[in-house]
């Protein structure tokens, strides 16, 4: 099996980018260790703090965030970092080449019940002449990403990575190395599996309700096939399932937050996951356009998400297009 570094070198990856990815993995291996220790290390449970999103922080949210910040900001190539857990970016080396954006521990509500969680990251070029403690430097759309990925902490720790040349998976071995275990991941174009939080059904747009209602009708409905539903409540686990065997995952807009276009964060979750899905032959949208074409106006901007198997996501978009046409008529 190939080491991560060997694989990246074989695919002519930029040496500095390889160096940064290796540094990121140092942080993720430490997070994996903390998670494995769990209650033994006293890291389970919540803190008395809330993050910038207004969410109560788990102890491991805080620990993971500090690990990533400490490791990355000590690297000369890192000009700055932005975390979902903090209100403002943090500047690093003013002569650094890269910006790193991350969700330190996605799905942290699952920690105490020992369900999969993960670290999501996005790497951008640092624009010259910017103040990397200010969000303006980071407000680049998803097409500007030079690498993106996540580390899923489950029964095994798995790195899923794209540097713009497809998607590959690496498993953390007992020796502390990430080894290539799946190369050139391709998402099946069609699926019979969907993931959505059904408890929000009454708050969705009519198009989303119609689409899901038709899936639930199965072979007796207009889709003429039976579907299974999944819901892990951790985007990293949902996307991993899509990349592994296909499906559609969606977290749509709902009427409880009329001024917000969705719940998930564009920069920390939407863009990196969309890059992976597109690089694997799938489609990632906000139900109307590709997520990576959305120009961010705020470092913590939210977005609706519908991603996964190409033909299924296209079908969902067609429901929204028909609804929009009806409204305009």
C-alpha positions as semicolon CSV with decimal commas, in nm:
position;residue;x (nm);y (nm);z (nm)
1;X;0,000;0,000;0,000
2;X;0,120;0,351;-0,080
3;X;0,190;0,613;0,182
4;X;0,002;0,940;0,143
5;X;0,326;1,121;0,063
6;X;0,423;0,862;-0,201
7;X;0,085;0,886;-0,367
8;X;0,091;1,266;-0,381
9;X;0,443;1,269;-0,520
10;X;0,350;1,012;-0,785
11;X;0,072;1,246;-0,897
12;X;0,307;1,545;-0,923
13;X;0,153;1,734;-0,632
14;X;0,313;2,067;-0,551
15;X;0,581;2,008;-0,285
16;X;0,463;2,291;-0,061
17;X;0,104;2,168;-0,079
18;X;0,225;1,819;0,015
19;X;0,408;1,969;0,313
20;X;0,092;2,148;0,429
21;X;-0,125;1,837;0,392
22;X;0,127;1,639;0,596
23;X;0,108;1,904;0,868
24;X;-0,272;1,893;0,866
25;X;-0,254;1,518;0,915
26;X;-0,034;1,563;1,223
27;X;-0,319;1,762;1,378
28;X;-0,585;1,514;1,267
29;X;-0,392;1,220;1,413
30;X;-0,384;1,399;1,747
31;X;-0,760;1,461;1,727
32;X;-0,812;1,092;1,645
33;X;-0,613;1,000;1,956
34;X;-0,819;1,233;2,176
35;X;-1,140;1,085;2,039
36;X;-1,019;0,730;2,095
37;X;-0,942;0,804;2,460
38;X;-1,288;0,959;2,509
39;X;-1,411;0,938;2,866
40;X;-1,073;0,802;2,978
41;X;-0,918;1,141;2,899
42;X;-1,211;1,341;3,037
43;X;-1,283;1,501;2,700
44;X;-1,651;1,413;2,662
45;X;-1,943;1,641;2,747
46;X;-2,012;2,010;2,691
47;X;-1,852;2,334;2,799
48;X;-2,023;2,648;2,930
49;X;-1,935;2,828;2,606
50;X;-2,114;2,889;2,278
51;X;-1,940;2,935;1,945
52;X;-1,995;3,209;1,687
53;X;-2,285;3,005;1,545
54;X;-2,464;3,024;1,883
55;X;-2,413;2,651;1,943
56;X;-2,304;2,503;2,275
57;X;-1,949;2,380;2,236
58;X;-1,846;2,027;2,320
59;X;-1,516;1,988;2,500
60;X;-1,375;1,816;2,194
61;X;-1,488;2,105;1,971
62;X;-1,258;2,331;2,169
63;X;-0,975;2,078;2,190
64;X;-0,986;2,000;1,816
65;X;-0,993;2,368;1,726
66;X;-0,689;2,442;1,942
67;X;-0,495;2,147;1,802
68;X;-0,552;2,258;1,444
69;X;-0,474;2,622;1,515
70;X;-0,155;2,543;1,705
71;X;-0,020;2,302;1,444
72;X;-0,111;2,512;1,140
73;X;-0,007;2,853;1,271
74;X;0,336;2,716;1,356
75;X;0,386;2,630;0,988
76;X;0,569;2,887;0,776
77;X;0,351;2,819;0,471
78;X;0,028;2,915;0,650
79;X;-0,069;3,281;0,612
80;X;-0,384;3,241;0,814
81;X;-0,662;3,011;0,930
82;X;-1,038;3,042;0,970
83;X;-1,240;2,811;1,194
84;X;-1,611;2,752;1,217
85;X;-1,568;2,781;1,594
86;X;-1,428;3,137;1,591
87;X;-1,577;3,468;1,487
88;X;-1,268;3,599;1,306
89;X;-0,979;3,445;1,113
90;X;-0,636;3,425;1,274
91;X;-0,325;3,547;1,092
92;X;-0,019;3,327;1,063
93;X;0,299;3,395;0,867
94;X;0,245;3,714;0,659
95;X;0,468;3,561;0,389
96;X;0,282;3,229;0,392
97;X;0,137;3,089;0,073
98;X;-0,181;2,920;0,197
99;X;-0,504;2,988;0,386
100;X;-0,665;2,695;0,565
101;X;-1,036;2,694;0,648
102;X;-1,175;2,418;0,869
103;X;-1,458;2,274;1,070
104;X;-1,254;2,116;1,349
105;X;-1,511;1,856;1,451
106;X;-1,818;1,818;1,233
107;X;-2,103;1,624;1,391
108;X;-1,985;1,690;1,745
109;X;-2,337;1,634;1,881
110;X;-2,264;1,265;1,814
111;X;-1,947;1,249;2,024
112;X;-2,105;1,137;2,350
113;X;-2,288;0,849;2,177
114;X;-1,972;0,731;1,997
115;X;-2,099;0,792;1,642
116;X;-1,870;0,903;1,356
117;X;-1,748;1,263;1,346
118;X;-1,483;1,433;1,136
119;X;-1,256;1,725;1,051
120;X;-1,334;1,908;0,726
121;X;-1,076;2,135;0,560
122;X;-1,033;2,362;0,258
123;X;-0,704;2,505;0,128
124;X;-0,681;2,832;-0,067
125;X;-0,396;3,040;-0,205
126;X;-0,333;3,345;0,014
127;X;-0,385;3,662;-0,195
128;X;-0,088;3,897;-0,172
129;X;-0,109;4,221;0,023
130;X;-0,402;4,118;0,244
131;X;-0,446;4,130;0,619
132;X;-0,495;3,762;0,702
133;X;-0,666;3,843;1,029
134;X;-0,954;3,990;0,827
135;X;-1,212;3,781;0,644
136;X;-1,178;3,957;0,306
137;X;-0,877;3,743;0,207
138;X;-1,077;3,425;0,266
139;X;-1,390;3,520;0,069
140;X;-1,307;3,317;-0,240
141;X;-1,561;3,094;-0,410
142;X;-1,521;2,719;-0,409
143;X;-1,362;2,708;-0,755
144;X;-1,053;2,871;-0,601
145;X;-0,984;2,576;-0,370
146;X;-0,656;2,403;-0,448
147;X;-0,730;2,112;-0,214
148;X;-1,009;1,996;0,012
149;X;-1,092;1,696;0,221
150;X;-1,194;1,552;0,552
151;X;-1,079;1,298;0,808
152;X;-1,360;1,071;0,923
153;X;-1,314;0,939;1,276
154;X;-1,513;0,616;1,288
155;X;-1,423;0,248;1,329
156;X;-1,112;0,356;1,136
157;X;-0,976;0,704;1,067
158;X;-1,002;0,777;0,695
159;X;-0,863;1,074;0,502
160;X;-1,064;1,163;0,192
161;X;-0,869;1,409;-0,021
162;X;-0,878;1,592;-0,352
163;X;-0,609;1,818;-0,494
164;X;-0,814;1,872;-0,811
165;X;-0,715;1,538;-0,967
166;X;-0,994;1,312;-0,845
167;X;-1,075;1,181;-0,498
168;X;-0,874;0,924;-0,304
169;X;-0,909;0,761;0,038
170;X;-0,634;0,683;0,288
171;X;-0,669;0,486;0,611
172;X;-0,469;0,560;0,926
173;X;-0,262;0,250;1,009
174;X;-0,131;0,127;1,343
175;X;0,208;0,272;1,243
176;X;0,061;0,624;1,230
177;X;0,074;0,647;0,850
178;X;-0,212;0,724;0,613
179;X;-0,211;0,445;0,351
180;X;-0,397;0,451;0,018
181;X;-0,700;0,222;0,042
182;X;-0,927;0,347;-0,238
183;X;-0,815;0,526;-0,553
184;X;-1,013;0,739;-0,797
185;X;-1,348;0,732;-0,618
186;X;-1,649;0,763;-0,850
187;X;-2,005;0,823;-0,725
188;X;-2,270;0,615;-0,909
189;X;-2,492;0,841;-1,122
190;X;-2,816;0,687;-0,996
191;X;-2,929;0,589;-0,649
192;X;-3,212;0,454;-0,435
193;X;-3,091;0,617;-0,113
194;X;-3,152;0,962;0,032
195;X;-3,054;1,142;0,351
196;X;-3,254;1,428;0,498
197;X;-3,388;1,535;0,838
198;X;-3,756;1,450;0,788
199;X;-3,862;1,629;1,107
200;X;-3,822;1,959;0,918
201;X;-4,060;1,859;0,636
202;X;-4,323;2,123;0,715
203;X;-4,066;2,405;0,696
204;X;-3,923;2,328;0,350
205;X;-3,997;2,497;0,020
206;X;-4,284;2,334;-0,173
207;X;-4,040;2,193;-0,431
208;X;-3,841;2,007;-0,165
209;X;-4,157;1,873;-0,003
210;X;-4,285;1,750;-0,340
211;X;-3,955;1,583;-0,422
212;X;-3,933;1,397;-0,090
213;X;-4,302;1,304;-0,099
214;X;-4,249;1,143;-0,439
215;X;-3,949;0,947;-0,308
216;X;-4,162;0,817;-0,022
217;X;-4,426;0,693;-0,268
218;X;-4,160;0,455;-0,400
219;X;-4,249;0,222;-0,685
220;X;-4,612;0,337;-0,668
221;X;-4,518;0,701;-0,730
222;X;-4,381;0,901;-1,025
223;X;-4,020;0,793;-0,955
224;X;-4,123;0,427;-1,000
225;X;-3,864;0,283;-0,763
226;X;-3,832;0,228;-0,389
227;X;-3,592;0,441;-0,184
228;X;-3,425;0,393;0,153
229;X;-3,366;0,685;0,391
230;X;-3,055;0,740;0,603
231;X;-2,971;1,014;0,856
232;X;-2,657;1,027;1,072
233;X;-2,675;1,399;1,165
234;X;-2,309;1,452;1,075
235;X;-2,233;1,589;0,729
236;X;-1,895;1,418;0,717
237;X;-2,056;1,076;0,768
238;X;-2,335;1,150;0,520
239;X;-2,091;1,257;0,249
240;X;-1,866;0,959;0,318
241;X;-2,160;0,727;0,253
242;X;-2,236;0,911;-0,073
243;X;-1,874;0,882;-0,186
244;X;-1,863;0,515;-0,086
245;X;-2,185;0,387;-0,246
246;X;-2,381;0,679;-0,393
247;X;-2,696;0,853;-0,273
248;X;-2,819;1,206;-0,221
249;X;-2,770;1,414;0,093
250;X;-2,960;1,738;0,138
251;X;-2,998;1,998;0,410
252;X;-3,235;2,250;0,249
253;X;-3,352;2,599;0,334
254;X;-3,643;2,615;0,575
255;X;-3,887;2,887;0,675
256;X;-3,769;2,914;1,036
257;X;-3,466;3,113;0,913
258;X;-3,609;3,327;0,631
259;X;-3,306;3,557;0,614
260;X;-3,060;3,267;0,589
261;X;-3,024;3,060;0,272
262;X;-2,958;2,740;0,469
263;X;-2,803;2,587;0,781
264;X;-2,467;2,450;0,669
265;X;-2,165;2,680;0,635
266;X;-2,051;2,756;0,283
267;X;-1,680;2,799;0,359
268;X;-1,631;2,527;0,620
269;X;-1,864;2,255;0,489
270;X;-2,030;2,343;0,158
271;X;-1,724;2,425;-0,053
272;X;-1,486;2,148;0,057
273;X;-1,754;1,878;0,038
274;X;-1,871;2,010;-0,300
275;X;-1,518;1,989;-0,439
276;X;-1,493;1,626;-0,330
277;X;-1,834;1,535;-0,473
278;X;-1,770;1,705;-0,807
279;X;-1,424;1,552;-0,834
280;X;-1,589;1,212;-0,783
281;X;-1,835;1,268;-1,068
282;X;-2,129;1,381;-0,856
283;X;-2,312;1,711;-0,830
284;X;-2,325;1,958;-0,539
285;X;-2,583;2,238;-0,543
286;X;-2,790;2,474;-0,332
287;X;-3,092;2,328;-0,518
288;X;-3,062;2,602;-0,784
289;X;-2,693;2,635;-0,876
290;X;-2,360;2,470;-0,801
291;X;-2,240;2,546;-0,450
292;X;-1,887;2,627;-0,562
293;X;-2,021;2,905;-0,786
294;X;-2,170;3,090;-0,487
295;X;-1,962;3,399;-0,409
296;X;-1,931;3,432;-0,029
297;X;-2,000;3,766;0,139
298;X;-1,927;3,649;0,493
299;X;-1,681;3,399;0,638
300;X;-1,968;3,229;0,825
301;X;-2,219;3,244;0,538
302;X;-2,472;2,964;0,529
303;X;-2,599;2,771;0,231
304;X;-2,856;2,508;0,135
305;X;-2,701;2,180;0,027
306;X;-2,810;1,901;-0,208
307;X;-2,527;1,677;-0,323
308;X;-2,454;1,327;-0,442
309;X;-2,538;1,105;-0,736
310;X;-2,551;1,317;-1,051
311;X;-2,887;1,216;-1,196
312;X;-3,068;1,226;-0,861
313;X;-2,943;1,576;-0,782
314;X;-3,039;1,690;-1,132
315;X;-3,390;1,553;-1,069
316;X;-3,414;1,747;-0,743
317;X;-3,305;2,065;-0,921
318;X;-3,574;2,007;-1,185
319;X;-3,840;2,007;-0,910
320;X;-3,710;2,346;-0,794
321;X;-3,693;2,485;-1,148
322;X;-4,057;2,384;-1,210
323;X;-4,167;2,546;-0,884
324;X;-3,978;2,865;-0,968
325;X;-4,136;2,876;-1,316
326;X;-4,481;2,835;-1,161
327;X;-4,421;3,125;-0,921
328;X;-4,305;3,351;-1,203
329;X;-4,597;3,264;-1,433
